[in-house]
């Protein structure tokens, strides 16, 4: 099934019925596919491991909390 952003808003019931029928729903924006909703339990074609950001800090010795504190910097501490 293909649907537009407007259809998502006004015809969500039809979109949910398509997902119940185990159909993938492609979201169109200005005639181009922007995303896809897949039914629960169906395997996605995209893996998180394919992302260039996956594992980018594996060589870091800082903990996640220390890294976030370093990234947030002064503005987070100023609150």
N, C-alpha and C positions, 0 to 999 in steps of 0.2 A: 504494500500500500504506500502511496505517496500522499503527503498532506502539506499544507502551507502553515505558516505561523498563525494566520487568522483561523484556519480550521482547527488548530490545536485549542484555540480559545473557545470557539463557538460549537465545535463538534467533537468534543473530547470523548463523549460516549461512543461514537463510531470508532475512534482511535483505540479505545480500551477494548471494544469488541474485536477489533482486528488482532490485538495482542492476545486476547483470549483464544482466538483461532490459530495462535502460534505464528502469526505473520510478522515480519519485520516492517517497521514504519519509517520511511524516509521523510525527513523534514526539509522542505524547500523554502528558501528565502530568495526572493527576486529570481525565481526560476532555477536556482542552483541548489544542489544538495548541500546542506549545512551539517546534518547529523543524521543519526539513525537510532531508533529505539528498538531494542531487541527484547523478546519475551524472556521472562525469568527462567533461568535454568539453561537457556541456549548459550552455547559458547560463542564468544565474540571473536571476530577476525583479528582484533588488535590486542596485543599483550602489553602489559605495563613494562615488561622487560625490553620492549622495542623502543621505549622512550629514551632519548639521549640523556635525560636527567636521572635515570635509574642507576643507582650506585655511584653517583658523581662524588660522593664524600666518603667512599669506602676507605680511603687512605688517611682521613682525618683522625686525629687522636682525641679530639674534643667530644664530649657527650652531646646529645641532641639539645639538651637544655643550655649548655654552654655555647653551642653554635647559634642558637636562637637569640640568646642574650647579646652575643657579639653582633649579629645581623641587625637587631632592633636598635642597638646603640642608645644614644642619649634621649631620644624622644620617648622611648618606652619607659625609661627610668624617671623621666620628668613628670609622668602622670601621677 
